[in-house]
Amino acid sequence: MQLARIDGVVITTVCHPSLVGYRSVICQPIDGAGDDQGPPVIAIDPHGAALHSRVFYTTDGSSLRALLGDPHSPLRNMVCAIVDPAATR
Amino acid sequence: MRLGHVIGNVTLNIAEPALRGGRLLLVQPFGKPQFGGAAPTPLAKGATVVVYDELSAGLGEIIGFTEGAEATMPFTQPTPVDAYNAAIIDGIIYQPPAAAPAGRGSGQR
């Protein structure tokens, strides 16, 4: 899983059915110190993470297809955990 | 999933039977500036991707595409595809924190 910060949302109406019903959020991968690491990635978010909150998103497509129950889903990234803001190292 | 501008399409002459009838888009992937609304990077600079498309995205539109093994999942019979158009993007609300610390490297994810 990759640590990331939510930097926004993406709106889509014409899309693959497995995206329907989920928020598509812009995840900016960050390191432990919070520095940006590379370009943002779009992930689906069933947990409703707030803007600028830190999350973990998965990059494993097979477990995501099992979770969605759709063997034909082309997705790979999903927000699967929201970091507790009070959590400090 | 990554975003990209559709800058053209690709017509195949001799191709794998599985690709027959498919629609291929030429897509310029987003870097961070494009999220903020910048124009696509010119062809020579960026790593342009050829994306298999079933949503009939038009020229100049922004799409969300997935790559690698996941790109072959939507097909019933094995298709040699490396990037698949999963969504046509209608709107991007991009609000990075004002004091976003500049990242050290900007390697490709």
N, CA and C atoms of all chains as a GROMACS GRO file, in nm:
protein
  594
    1MET      N    1   0.085  -0.119   0.000
    1MET     CA    2   0.000   0.000   0.000
    1MET      C    3   0.088   0.123   0.000
    2GLN      N    4   0.033   0.231  -0.055
    2GLN     CA    5   0.111   0.355  -0.071
    2GLN      C    6   0.048   0.465   0.013
    3LEU      N    7   0.133   0.537   0.090
    3LEU     CA    8   0.083   0.651   0.168
    3LEU      C    9   0.059   0.766   0.072
    4ALA      N   10  -0.056   0.836   0.087
    4ALA     CA   11  -0.086   0.945  -0.006
    4ALA      C   12  -0.170   1.049   0.065
    5ARG      N   13  -0.182   1.166   0.001
    5ARG     CA   14  -0.264   1.275   0.052
    5ARG      C   15  -0.374   1.300  -0.051
    6ILE      N   16  -0.496   1.324  -0.003
    6ILE     CA   17  -0.607   1.349  -0.096
    6ILE      C   18  -0.597   1.496  -0.140
    7ASP      N   19  -0.579   1.519  -0.270
    7ASP     CA   20  -0.565   1.656  -0.320
    7ASP      C   21  -0.684   1.702  -0.402
    8GLY      N   22  -0.787   1.618  -0.412
    8GLY     CA   23  -0.902   1.662  -0.492
    8GLY      C   24  -0.985   1.543  -0.536
    9VAL      N   25  -1.086   1.573  -0.617
    9VAL     CA   26  -1.172   1.466  -0.669
    9VAL      C   27  -1.182   1.480  -0.821
   10VAL      N   28  -1.223   1.373  -0.883
   10VAL     CA   29  -1.238   1.370  -1.028
   10VAL      C   30  -1.382   1.326  -1.055
   11ILE      N   31  -1.448   1.396  -1.148
   11ILE     CA   32  -1.590   1.365  -1.175
   11ILE      C   33  -1.597   1.296  -1.311
   12THR      N   34  -1.666   1.180  -1.314
   12THR     CA   35  -1.680   1.111  -1.441
   12THR      C   36  -1.820   1.050  -1.450
   13THR      N   37  -1.882   1.056  -1.567
   13THR     CA   38  -2.013   0.994  -1.584
   13THR      C   39  -2.000   0.876  -1.680
   14VAL      N   40  -1.924   0.893  -1.788
   14VAL     CA   41  -1.906   0.781  -1.882
   14VAL      C   42  -1.783   0.705  -1.836
   15CYS      N   43  -1.801   0.587  -1.777
   15CYS     CA   44  -1.686   0.514  -1.724
   15CYS      C   45  -1.719   0.366  -1.717
   16HIS      N   46  -1.617   0.289  -1.681
   16HIS     CA   47  -1.636   0.145  -1.666
   16HIS      C   48  -1.730   0.120  -1.547
   17PRO      N   49  -1.824   0.023  -1.561
   17PRO     CA   50  -1.924   0.003  -1.454
   17PRO      C   51  -1.864  -0.015  -1.315
   18SER      N   52  -1.741  -0.066  -1.305
   18SER     CA   53  -1.689  -0.093  -1.170
   18SER      C   54  -1.653   0.036  -1.097
   19LEU      N   55  -1.650   0.150  -1.168
   19LEU     CA   56  -1.624   0.276  -1.098
   19LEU      C   57  -1.752   0.336  -1.041
   20VAL      N   58  -1.866   0.292  -1.095
   20VAL     CA   59  -1.993   0.357  -1.060
   20VAL      C   60  -2.021   0.336  -0.912
   21GLY      N   61  -2.060   0.446  -0.843
   21GLY     CA   62  -2.096   0.436  -0.702
   21GLY      C   63  -1.983   0.471  -0.609
   22TYR      N   64  -1.863   0.494  -0.662
   22TYR     CA   65  -1.750   0.530  -0.576
   22TYR      C   66  -1.701   0.669  -0.612
   23ARG      N   67  -1.649   0.738  -0.512
   23ARG     CA   68  -1.579   0.864  -0.539
   23ARG      C   69  -1.446   0.831  -0.606
   24SER      N   70  -1.408   0.913  -0.705
   24SER     CA   71  -1.272   0.900  -0.761
   24SER      C   72  -1.191   1.016  -0.706
   25VAL      N   73  -1.090   0.984  -0.627
   25VAL     CA   74  -1.014   1.090  -0.561
   25VAL      C   75  -0.874   1.098  -0.619
   26ILE      N   76  -0.817   1.220  -0.612
   26ILE     CA   77  -0.680   1.241  -0.660
   26ILE      C   78  -0.587   1.216  -0.542
   27CYS      N   79  -0.508   1.109  -0.548
   27CYS     CA   80  -0.415   1.076  -0.439
   27CYS      C   81  -0.275   1.121  -0.479
   28GLN      N   82  -0.217   1.207  -0.399
   28GLN     CA   83  -0.079   1.252  -0.423
   28GLN      C   84   0.012   1.166  -0.334
   29PRO      N   85   0.090   1.073  -0.393
   29PRO     CA   86   0.177   0.991  -0.308
   29PRO      C   87   0.274   1.078  -0.230
   30ILE      N   88   0.291   1.050  -0.101
   30ILE     CA   89   0.381   1.128  -0.018
   30ILE      C   90   0.470   1.033   0.062
   31ASP      N   91   0.583   1.088   0.114
   31ASP     CA   92   0.668   1.003   0.201
   31ASP      C   93   0.631   1.034   0.346
   32GLY      N   94   0.706   0.975   0.437
   32GLY     CA   95   0.670   0.988   0.578
   32GLY      C   96   0.667   1.133   0.623
   33ALA      N   97   0.756   1.216   0.562
   33ALA     CA   98   0.764   1.356   0.604
   33ALA      C   99   0.653   1.438   0.539
   34GLY      N  100   0.579   1.378   0.443
   34GLY     CA  101   0.471   1.453   0.380
   34GLY      C  102   0.512   1.517   0.250
   35ASP      N  103   0.637   1.490   0.202
   35ASP     CA  104   0.680   1.549   0.074
   35ASP      C  105   0.615   1.473  -0.041
   36ASP      N  106   0.579   1.548  -0.148
   36ASP     CA  107   0.516   1.483  -0.264
   36ASP      C  108   0.616   1.389  -0.330
   37GLN      N  109   0.567   1.275  -0.378
   37GLN     CA  110   0.654   1.177  -0.444
   37GLN      C  111   0.593   1.142  -0.579
   38GLY      N  112   0.625   1.216  -0.683
   38GLY     CA  113   0.577   1.177  -0.815
   38GLY      C  114   0.438   1.234  -0.844
   39PRO      N  115   0.388   1.207  -0.965
   39PRO     CA  116   0.259   1.265  -1.006
   39PRO      C  117   0.142   1.200  -0.932
   40PRO      N  118   0.029   1.272  -0.922
   40PRO     CA  119  -0.088   1.216  -0.853
   40PRO      C  120  -0.146   1.095  -0.927
   41VAL      N  121  -0.221   1.013  -0.851
   41VAL     CA  122  -0.283   0.892  -0.905
   41VAL      C  123  -0.432   0.899  -0.868
   42ILE      N  124  -0.517   0.844  -0.954
   42ILE     CA  125  -0.661   0.847  -0.925
   42ILE      C  126  -0.700   0.713  -0.863
   43ALA      N  127  -0.767   0.718  -0.750
   43ALA     CA  128  -0.811   0.594  -0.684
   43ALA      C  129  -0.959   0.607  -0.649
   44ILE      N  130  -1.027   0.493  -0.638
   44ILE     CA  131  -1.167   0.500  -0.591
   44ILE      C  132  -1.164   0.500  -0.440
   45ASP      N  133  -1.263   0.565  -0.381
   45ASP     CA  134  -1.259   0.584  -0.235
   45ASP      C  135  -1.395   0.550  -0.175
   46PRO      N  136  -1.411   0.429  -0.118
   46PRO     CA  137  -1.538   0.394  -0.055
   46PRO      C  138  -1.552   0.450   0.086
   47HIS      N  139  -1.443   0.511   0.141
   47HIS     CA  140  -1.448   0.549   0.283
   47HIS      C  141  -1.470   0.698   0.303
   48GLY      N  142  -1.476   0.775   0.197
   48GLY     CA  143  -1.505   0.918   0.213
   48GLY      C  144  -1.395   0.994   0.283
   49ALA      N  145  -1.272   0.981   0.233
   49ALA     CA  146  -1.161   1.052   0.298
   49ALA      C  147  -1.173   1.201   0.270
   50ALA      N  148  -1.138   1.282   0.370
   50ALA     CA  149  -1.154   1.429   0.355
   50ALA      C  150  -1.038   1.484   0.272
   51LEU      N  151  -1.056   1.610   0.226
   51LEU     CA  152  -0.952   1.676   0.148
   51LEU      C  153  -0.828   1.691   0.236
   52HIS      N  154  -0.709   1.667   0.176
   52HIS     CA  155  -0.579   1.682   0.242
   52HIS      C  156  -0.558   1.581   0.355
   53SER      N  157  -0.649   1.484   0.368
   53SER     CA  158  -0.623   1.382   0.472
   53SER      C  159  -0.524   1.281   0.414
   54ARG      N  160  -0.453   1.215   0.507
   54ARG     CA  161  -0.355   1.115   0.462
   54ARG      C  162  -0.424   0.980   0.458
   55VAL      N  163  -0.400   0.907   0.349
   55VAL     CA  164  -0.465   0.777   0.333
   55VAL      C  165  -0.362   0.675   0.283
   56PHE      N  166  -0.402   0.547   0.288
   56PHE     CA  167  -0.327   0.442   0.220
   56PHE      C  168  -0.411   0.396   0.104
   57TYR      N  169  -0.350   0.385  -0.016
   57TYR     CA  170  -0.428   0.325  -0.125
   57TYR      C  171  -0.352   0.201  -0.173
   58THR      N  172  -0.431   0.100  -0.214
   58THR     CA  173  -0.370  -0.026  -0.258
   58THR      C  174  -0.337  -0.016  -0.406
   59THR      N  175  -0.233  -0.088  -0.447
   59THR     CA  176  -0.197  -0.091  -0.590
   59THR      C  177  -0.207  -0.236  -0.641
   60ASP      N  178  -0.285  -0.318  -0.570
   60ASP     CA  179  -0.295  -0.458  -0.611
   60ASP      C  180  -0.431  -0.481  -0.676
   61GLY      N  181  -0.429  -0.501  -0.807
   61GLY     CA  182  -0.555  -0.513  -0.881
   61GLY      C  183  -0.634  -0.637  -0.845
   62SER      N  184  -0.562  -0.749  -0.819
   62SER     CA  185  -0.637  -0.874  -0.800
   62SER      C  186  -0.721  -0.867  -0.673
   63SER      N  187  -0.663  -0.812  -0.565
   63SER     CA  188  -0.745  -0.806  -0.442
   63SER      C  189  -0.858  -0.706  -0.459
   64LEU      N  190  -0.834  -0.602  -0.542
   64LEU     CA  191  -0.940  -0.503  -0.564
   64LEU      C  192  -1.055  -0.565  -0.642
   65ARG      N  193  -1.020  -0.649  -0.743
   65ARG     CA  194  -1.128  -0.714  -0.819
   65ARG      C  195  -1.209  -0.805  -0.728
   66ALA      N  196  -1.140  -0.873  -0.633
   66ALA     CA  197  -1.213  -0.960  -0.541
   66ALA      C  198  -1.304  -0.877  -0.451
   67LEU      N  199  -1.251  -0.762  -0.403
   67LEU     CA  200  -1.332  -0.677  -0.315
   67LEU      C  201  -1.455  -0.624  -0.387
   68LEU      N  202  -1.435  -0.582  -0.514
   68LEU     CA  203  -1.547  -0.526  -0.589
   68LEU      C  204  -1.640  -0.636  -0.640
   69GLY      N  205  -1.589  -0.761  -0.640
   69GLY     CA  206  -1.671  -0.871  -0.691
   69GLY      C  207  -1.691  -0.860  -0.840
   70ASP      N  208  -1.594  -0.794  -0.910
   70ASP     CA  209  -1.606  -0.777  -1.055
   70ASP      C  210  -1.476  -0.825  -1.119
   71PRO      N  211  -1.474  -0.946  -1.176
   71PRO     CA  212  -1.349  -1.000  -1.232
   71PRO      C  213  -1.302  -0.923  -1.354
   72HIS      N  214  -1.386  -0.836  -1.411
   72HIS     CA  215  -1.348  -0.762  -1.532
   72HIS      C  216  -1.315  -0.616  -1.502
   73SER      N  217  -1.292  -0.581  -1.376
   73SER     CA  218  -1.266  -0.440  -1.347
   73SER      C  219  -1.123  -0.405  -1.382
   74PRO      N  220  -1.101  -0.294  -1.454
   74PRO     CA  221  -0.964  -0.254  -1.491
   74PRO      C  222  -0.896  -0.174  -1.382
   75LEU      N  223  -0.959  -0.163  -1.263
   75LEU     CA  224  -0.904  -0.073  -1.161
   75LEU      C  225  -0.788  -0.137  -1.086
   76ARG      N  226  -0.704  -0.050  -1.029
   76ARG     CA  227  -0.593  -0.102  -0.951
   76ARG      C  228  -0.578  -0.029  -0.818
   77ASN      N  229  -0.624   0.098  -0.812
   77ASN     CA  230  -0.600   0.177  -0.690
   77ASN      C  231  -0.729   0.201  -0.614
   78MET      N  232  -0.727   0.172  -0.486
   78MET     CA  233  -0.843   0.200  -0.402
   78MET      C  234  -0.794   0.248  -0.267
   79VAL      N  235  -0.860   0.351  -0.212
   79VAL     CA  236  -0.826   0.399  -0.078
   79VAL      C  237  -0.876   0.295   0.021
   80CYS      N  238  -0.784   0.232   0.095
   80CYS     CA  239  -0.832   0.127   0.186
   80CYS      C  240  -0.810   0.164   0.331
   81ALA      N  241  -0.744   0.277   0.361
   81ALA     CA  242  -0.727   0.315   0.502
   81ALA      C  243  -0.707   0.465   0.511
   82ILE      N  244  -0.765   0.527   0.614
   82ILE     CA  245  -0.744   0.670   0.638
   82ILE      C  246  -0.658   0.681   0.763
   83VAL      N  247  -0.548   0.754   0.752
   83VAL     CA  248  -0.456   0.766   0.865
   83VAL      C  249  -0.519   0.858   0.969
   84ASP      N  250  -0.516   0.817   1.095
   84ASP     CA  251  -0.574   0.897   1.203
   84ASP      C  252  -0.493   1.026   1.215
   85PRO      N  253  -0.559   1.143   1.199
   85PRO     CA  254  -0.482   1.270   1.201
   85PRO      C  255  -0.401   1.285   1.329
   86ALA      N  256  -0.452   1.223   1.440
   86ALA     CA  257  -0.379   1.240   1.566
   86ALA      C  258  -0.257   1.148   1.572
   87ALA      N  259  -0.248   1.055   1.476
   87ALA     CA  260  -0.137   0.958   1.482
   87ALA      C  261  -0.008   1.031   1.453
   88THR      N  262   0.086   1.029   1.548
   88THR     CA  263   0.218   1.091   1.522
   88THR      C  264   0.322   0.981   1.536
   89ARG      N  265   0.434   0.999   1.471
   89ARG     CA  266   0.536   0.892   1.471
   89ARG      C  267   0.585   0.867   1.612
   90MET      N  268  -0.503   0.441  -1.150
   90MET     CA  269  -0.552   0.501  -1.274
   90MET      C  270  -0.482   0.636  -1.293
   91ARG      N  271  -0.439   0.665  -1.418
   91ARG     CA  272  -0.373   0.793  -1.447
   91ARG      C  273  -0.460   0.873  -1.544
   92LEU      N  274  -0.445   1.004  -1.543
   92LEU     CA  275  -0.522   1.087  -1.636
   92LEU      C  276  -0.436   1.119  -1.757
   93GLY      N  277  -0.501   1.158  -1.867
   93GLY     CA  278  -0.426   1.197  -1.986
   93GLY      C  279  -0.514   1.273  -2.083
   94HIS      N  280  -0.451   1.359  -2.167
   94HIS     CA  281  -0.525   1.428  -2.273
   94HIS      C  282  -0.525   1.339  -2.396
   95VAL      N  283  -0.640   1.328  -2.462
   95VAL     CA  284  -0.646   1.254  -2.589
   95VAL      C  285  -0.594   1.348  -2.698
   96ILE      N  286  -0.484   1.310  -2.764
   96ILE     CA  287  -0.426   1.400  -2.865
   96ILE      C  288  -0.433   1.338  -3.004
   97GLY      N  289  -0.496   1.219  -3.016
   97GLY     CA  290  -0.506   1.160  -3.149
   97GLY      C  291  -0.558   1.018  -3.139
   98ASN      N  292  -0.569   0.952  -3.254
   98ASN     CA  293  -0.603   0.809  -3.245
   98ASN      C  294  -0.515   0.730  -3.342
   99VAL      N  295  -0.519   0.599  -3.327
   99VAL     CA  296  -0.427   0.512  -3.399
   99VAL      C  297  -0.509   0.414  -3.482
  100THR      N  298  -0.476   0.400  -3.608
  100THR     CA  299  -0.544   0.302  -3.693
  100THR      C  300  -0.444   0.193  -3.727
  101LEU      N  301  -0.486   0.067  -3.709
  101LEU     CA  302  -0.393  -0.044  -3.730
  101LEU      C  303  -0.411  -0.102  -3.870
  102ASN      N  304  -0.301  -0.150  -3.926
  102ASN     CA  305  -0.312  -0.214  -4.056
  102ASN      C  306  -0.317  -0.364  -4.034
  103ILE      N  307  -0.203  -0.423  -4.004
  103ILE     CA  308  -0.200  -0.568  -3.977
  103ILE      C  309  -0.192  -0.581  -3.825
  104ALA      N  310  -0.288  -0.650  -3.764
  104ALA     CA  311  -0.289  -0.654  -3.619
  104ALA      C  312  -0.335  -0.790  -3.570
  105GLU      N  313  -0.314  -0.811  -3.441
  105GLU     CA  314  -0.365  -0.933  -3.377
  105GLU      C  315  -0.516  -0.940  -3.397
  106PRO      N  316  -0.570  -1.059  -3.424
  106PRO     CA  317  -0.716  -1.068  -3.443
  106PRO      C  318  -0.794  -1.010  -3.325
  107ALA      N  319  -0.740  -1.026  -3.203
  107ALA     CA  320  -0.814  -0.977  -3.086
  107ALA      C  321  -0.829  -0.826  -3.091
  108LEU      N  322  -0.737  -0.756  -3.160
  108LEU     CA  323  -0.743  -0.609  -3.162
  108LEU      C  324  -0.834  -0.558  -3.272
  109ARG      N  325  -0.882  -0.650  -3.359
  109ARG     CA  326  -0.964  -0.603  -3.472
  109ARG      C  327  -1.091  -0.539  -3.418
  110GLY      N  328  -1.130  -0.427  -3.476
  110GLY     CA  329  -1.254  -0.361  -3.434
  110GLY      C  330  -1.235  -0.275  -3.311
  111GLY      N  331  -1.113  -0.274  -3.255
  111GLY     CA  332  -1.092  -0.192  -3.136
  111GLY      C  333  -1.059  -0.050  -3.176
  112ARG      N  334  -1.073   0.041  -3.080
  112ARG     CA  335  -1.046   0.182  -3.107
  112ARG      C  336  -0.928   0.221  -3.019
  113LEU      N  337  -0.822   0.277  -3.080
  113LEU     CA  338  -0.702   0.309  -3.004
  113LEU      C  339  -0.680   0.459  -3.002
  114LEU      N  340  -0.656   0.514  -2.884
  114LEU     CA  341  -0.636   0.658  -2.868
  114LEU      C  342  -0.489   0.685  -2.841
  115LEU      N  343  -0.442   0.801  -2.890
  115LEU     CA  344  -0.307   0.847  -2.856
  115LEU      C  345  -0.325   0.945  -2.740
  116VAL      N  346  -0.262   0.916  -2.625
  116VAL     CA  347  -0.289   0.993  -2.504
  116VAL      C  348  -0.159   1.045  -2.446
  117GLN      N  349  -0.162   1.173  -2.408
  117GLN     CA  350  -0.046   1.235  -2.341
  117GLN      C  351  -0.074   1.234  -2.191
  118PRO      N  352   0.004   1.158  -2.112
  118PRO     CA  353  -0.030   1.147  -1.969
  118PRO      C  354  -0.012   1.279  -1.896
  119PHE      N  355  -0.086   1.293  -1.786
  119PHE     CA  356  -0.078   1.413  -1.702
  119PHE      C  357   0.048   1.409  -1.619
  120GLY      N  358   0.110   1.529  -1.606
  120GLY     CA  359   0.206   1.547  -1.498
  120GLY      C  360   0.134   1.629  -1.393
  121LYS      N  361   0.204   1.672  -1.289
  121LYS     CA  362   0.136   1.749  -1.185
  121LYS      C  363   0.079   1.880  -1.241
  122PRO      N  364   0.155   1.956  -1.330
  122PRO     CA  365   0.099   2.083  -1.378
  122PRO      C  366  -0.034   2.066  -1.450
  123GLN      N  367  -0.050   1.953  -1.520
  123GLN     CA  368  -0.175   1.937  -1.596
  123GLN      C  369  -0.294   1.926  -1.502
  124PHE      N  370  -0.273   1.876  -1.378
  124PHE     CA  371  -0.385   1.869  -1.283
  124PHE      C  372  -0.435   2.010  -1.252
  125GLY      N  373  -0.339   2.105  -1.252
  125GLY     CA  374  -0.378   2.242  -1.222
  125GLY      C  375  -0.434   2.314  -1.344
  126GLY      N  376  -0.442   2.243  -1.457
  126GLY     CA  377  -0.505   2.305  -1.574
  126GLY      C  378  -0.407   2.340  -1.683
  127ALA      N  379  -0.280   2.302  -1.671
  127ALA     CA  380  -0.182   2.336  -1.775
  127ALA      C  381  -0.213   2.255  -1.900
  128ALA      N  382  -0.162   2.303  -2.014
  128ALA     CA  383  -0.185   2.233  -2.140
  128ALA      C  384  -0.101   2.106  -2.142
  129PRO      N  385  -0.136   2.010  -2.231
  129PRO     CA  386  -0.057   1.887  -2.235
  129PRO      C  387   0.087   1.915  -2.277
  130THR      N  388   0.179   1.831  -2.226
  130THR     CA  389   0.319   1.849  -2.266
  130THR      C  390   0.329   1.816  -2.415
  131PRO      N  391   0.414   1.888  -2.490
  131PRO     CA  392   0.425   1.860  -2.632
  131PRO      C  393   0.471   1.716  -2.657
  132LEU      N  394   0.435   1.660  -2.774
  132LEU     CA  395   0.456   1.518  -2.802
  132LEU      C  396   0.599   1.476  -2.776
  133ALA      N  397   0.697   1.561  -2.819
  133ALA     CA  398   0.836   1.515  -2.811
  133ALA      C  399   0.876   1.492  -2.666
  134LYS      N  400   0.818   1.567  -2.574
  134LYS     CA  401   0.867   1.560  -2.435
  134LYS      C  402   0.807   1.442  -2.361
  135GLY      N  403   0.674   1.422  -2.375
  135GLY     CA  404   0.608   1.328  -2.285
  135GLY      C  405   0.619   1.186  -2.335
  136ALA      N  406   0.583   1.091  -2.248
  136ALA     CA  407   0.580   0.949  -2.285
  136ALA      C  408   0.438   0.920  -2.331
  137THR      N  409   0.410   0.937  -2.459
  137THR     CA  410   0.273   0.920  -2.509
  137THR      C  411   0.232   0.774  -2.500
  138VAL      N  412   0.105   0.750  -2.463
  138VAL     CA  413   0.055   0.614  -2.442
  138VAL      C  414  -0.054   0.586  -2.545
  139VAL      N  415  -0.059   0.462  -2.595
  139VAL     CA  416  -0.170   0.422  -2.684
  139VAL      C  417  -0.269   0.345  -2.597
  140VAL      N  418  -0.392   0.394  -2.590
  140VAL     CA  419  -0.491   0.342  -2.496
  140VAL      C  420  -0.606   0.278  -2.572
  141TYR      N  421  -0.645   0.157  -2.533
  141TYR     CA  422  -0.760   0.090  -2.595
  141TYR      C  423  -0.886   0.156  -2.540
  142ASP      N  424  -0.980   0.189  -2.628
  142ASP     CA  425  -1.093   0.271  -2.585
  142ASP      C  426  -1.225   0.207  -2.625
  143GLU      N  427  -1.314   0.192  -2.528
  143GLU     CA  428  -1.449   0.142  -2.559
  143GLU      C  429  -1.555   0.246  -2.524
  144LEU      N  430  -1.509   0.365  -2.473
  144LEU     CA  431  -1.606   0.467  -2.429
  144LEU      C  432  -1.617   0.578  -2.534
  145SER      N  433  -1.548   0.562  -2.643
  145SER     CA  434  -1.542   0.658  -2.755
  145SER      C  435  -1.512   0.800  -2.707
  146ALA      N  436  -1.395   0.816  -2.645
  146ALA     CA  437  -1.352   0.951  -2.605
  146ALA      C  438  -1.309   1.026  -2.730
  147GLY      N  439  -1.337   1.157  -2.731
  147GLY     CA  440  -1.303   1.237  -2.848
  147GLY      C  441  -1.168   1.305  -2.832
  148LEU      N  442  -1.130   1.376  -2.936
  148LEU     CA  443  -1.001   1.445  -2.938
  148LEU      C  444  -1.005   1.558  -2.835
  149GLY      N  445  -0.897   1.573  -2.758
  149GLY     CA  446  -0.890   1.685  -2.664
  149GLY      C  447  -0.955   1.657  -2.531
  150GLU      N  448  -1.025   1.546  -2.519
  150GLU     CA  449  -1.090   1.514  -2.390
  150GLU      C  450  -0.986   1.458  -2.294
  151ILE      N  451  -1.023   1.463  -2.165
  151ILE     CA  452  -0.935   1.407  -2.062
  151ILE      C  453  -0.992   1.271  -2.024
  152ILE      N  454  -0.906   1.168  -2.022
  152ILE     CA  455  -0.955   1.034  -1.986
  152ILE      C  456  -0.873   0.981  -1.870
  153GLY      N  457  -0.929   0.880  -1.801
  153GLY     CA  458  -0.856   0.810  -1.696
  153GLY      C  459  -0.828   0.670  -1.749
  154PHE      N  460  -0.701   0.634  -1.755
  154PHE     CA  461  -0.669   0.503  -1.812
  154PHE      C  462  -0.588   0.422  -1.712
  155THR      N  463  -0.602   0.290  -1.720
  155THR     CA  464  -0.524   0.200  -1.633
  155THR      C  465  -0.426   0.124  -1.721
  156GLU      N  466  -0.318   0.077  -1.660
  156GLU     CA  467  -0.212   0.014  -1.740
  156GLU      C  468  -0.176  -0.122  -1.683
  157GLY      N  469  -0.101  -0.198  -1.761
  157GLY     CA  470  -0.049  -0.325  -1.713
  157GLY      C  471  -0.155  -0.434  -1.717
  158ALA      N  472  -0.144  -0.531  -1.624
  158ALA     CA  473  -0.231  -0.649  -1.627
  158ALA      C  474  -0.377  -0.607  -1.612
  159GLU      N  475  -0.401  -0.502  -1.534
  159GLU     CA  476  -0.541  -0.462  -1.513
  159GLU      C  477  -0.606  -0.417  -1.643
  160ALA      N  478  -0.524  -0.371  -1.738
  160ALA     CA  479  -0.581  -0.323  -1.864
  160ALA      C  480  -0.640  -0.438  -1.946
  161THR      N  481  -0.597  -0.561  -1.916
  161THR     CA  482  -0.649  -0.672  -1.997
  161THR      C  483  -0.773  -0.736  -1.933
  162MET      N  484  -0.809  -0.689  -1.811
  162MET     CA  485  -0.917  -0.757  -1.739
  162MET      C  486  -1.054  -0.741  -1.805
  163PRO      N  487  -1.089  -0.624  -1.861
  163PRO     CA  488  -1.226  -0.611  -1.913
  163PRO      C  489  -1.256  -0.700  -2.033
  164PHE      N  490  -1.157  -0.771  -2.087
  164PHE     CA  491  -1.182  -0.846  -2.210
  164PHE      C  492  -1.217  -0.991  -2.176
  165THR      N  493  -1.305  -1.050  -2.257
  165THR     CA  494  -1.345  -1.188  -2.230
  165THR      C  495  -1.241  -1.283  -2.289
  166GLN      N  496  -1.184  -1.246  -2.407
  166GLN     CA  497  -1.079  -1.334  -2.461
  166GLN      C  498  -0.947  -1.259  -2.452
  167PRO      N  499  -0.834  -1.330  -2.438
  167PRO     CA  500  -0.706  -1.264  -2.413
  167PRO      C  501  -0.674  -1.160  -2.522
  168THR      N  502  -0.647  -1.037  -2.481
  168THR     CA  503  -0.619  -0.928  -2.576
  168THR      C  504  -0.488  -0.861  -2.537
  169PRO      N  505  -0.396  -0.847  -2.631
  169PRO     CA  506  -0.265  -0.786  -2.598
  169PRO      C  507  -0.278  -0.635  -2.584
  170VAL      N  508  -0.328  -0.588  -2.470
  170VAL     CA  509  -0.351  -0.445  -2.452
  170VAL      C  510  -0.273  -0.401  -2.329
  171ASP      N  511  -0.212  -0.283  -2.337
  171ASP     CA  512  -0.130  -0.237  -2.224
  171ASP      C  513  -0.195  -0.123  -2.147
  172ALA      N  514  -0.290  -0.054  -2.212
  172ALA     CA  515  -0.356   0.057  -2.143
  172ALA      C  516  -0.502   0.058  -2.187
  173TYR      N  517  -0.592   0.078  -2.090
  173TYR     CA  518  -0.736   0.069  -2.117
  173TYR      C  519  -0.802   0.195  -2.065
  174ASN      N  520  -0.893   0.253  -2.143
  174ASN     CA  521  -0.964   0.376  -2.105
  174ASN      C  522  -1.076   0.337  -2.009
  175ALA      N  523  -1.059   0.372  -1.877
  175ALA     CA  524  -1.159   0.332  -1.779
  175ALA      C  525  -1.263   0.441  -1.757
  176ALA      N  526  -1.232   0.568  -1.791
  176ALA     CA  527  -1.329   0.675  -1.761
  176ALA      C  528  -1.301   0.798  -1.847
  177ILE      N  529  -1.409   0.863  -1.891
  177ILE     CA  530  -1.394   0.995  -1.955
  177ILE      C  531  -1.420   1.097  -1.845
  178ILE      N  532  -1.323   1.186  -1.824
  178ILE     CA  533  -1.328   1.274  -1.708
  178ILE      C  534  -1.407   1.400  -1.743
  179ASP      N  535  -1.511   1.431  -1.663
  179ASP     CA  536  -1.590   1.550  -1.687
  179ASP      C  537  -1.533   1.670  -1.613
  180GLY      N  538  -1.482   1.646  -1.492
  180GLY     CA  539  -1.432   1.761  -1.414
  180GLY      C  540  -1.323   1.718  -1.320
  181ILE      N  541  -1.230   1.809  -1.296
  181ILE     CA  542  -1.122   1.782  -1.201
  181ILE      C  543  -1.124   1.894  -1.097
  182ILE      N  544  -1.141   1.858  -0.970
  182ILE     CA  545  -1.134   1.958  -0.863
  182ILE      C  546  -1.003   1.930  -0.791
  183TYR      N  547  -0.905   2.013  -0.821
  183TYR     CA  548  -0.768   1.986  -0.771
  183TYR      C  549  -0.729   2.097  -0.674
  184GLN      N  550  -0.715   2.065  -0.545
  184GLN     CA  551  -0.681   2.168  -0.446
  184GLN      C  552  -0.568   2.119  -0.358
  185PRO      N  553  -0.443   2.123  -0.411
  185PRO     CA  554  -0.333   2.080  -0.324
  185PRO      C  555  -0.319   2.180  -0.210
  186PRO      N  556  -0.266   2.136  -0.094
  186PRO     CA  557  -0.247   2.231   0.017
  186PRO      C  558  -0.153   2.342  -0.028
  187ALA      N  559  -0.178   2.466   0.017
  187ALA     CA  560  -0.104   2.582  -0.035
  187ALA      C  561   0.045   2.559  -0.019
  188ALA      N  562   0.088   2.519   0.102
  188ALA     CA  563   0.233   2.507   0.126
  188ALA      C  564   0.275   2.364   0.099
  189ALA      N  565   0.237   2.308  -0.017
  189ALA     CA  566   0.273   2.167  -0.044
  189ALA      C  567   0.424   2.160  -0.060
  190PRO      N  568   0.492   2.087   0.029
  190PRO     CA  569   0.639   2.079   0.017
  190PRO      C  570   0.676   2.017  -0.117
  191ALA      N  571   0.772   2.079  -0.189
  191ALA     CA  572   0.810   2.027  -0.321
  191ALA      C  573   0.876   1.891  -0.301
  192GLY      N  574   0.837   1.794  -0.379
  192GLY     CA  575   0.892   1.659  -0.362
  192GLY      C  576   1.037   1.656  -0.409
  193ARG      N  577   1.113   1.560  -0.359
  193ARG     CA  578   1.253   1.552  -0.404
  193ARG      C  579   1.252   1.505  -0.548
  194GLY      N  580   1.214   1.377  -0.573
  194GLY     CA  581   1.217   1.330  -0.712
  194GLY      C  582   1.077   1.337  -0.767
  195SER      N  583   1.063   1.334  -0.898
  195SER     CA  584   0.925   1.323  -0.952
  195SER      C  585   0.926   1.202  -1.043
  196GLY      N  586   0.968   1.091  -0.985
  196GLY     CA  587   0.975   0.967  -1.066
  196GLY      C  588   0.835   0.921  -1.101
  197GLN      N  589   0.824   0.842  -1.207
  197GLN     CA  590   0.693   0.793  -1.254
  197GLN      C  591   0.641   0.691  -1.154
  198ARG      N  592   0.511   0.700  -1.118
  198ARG     CA  593   0.455   0.601  -1.024
  198ARG      C  594   0.414   0.478  -1.100
   0.00000   0.00000   0.00000
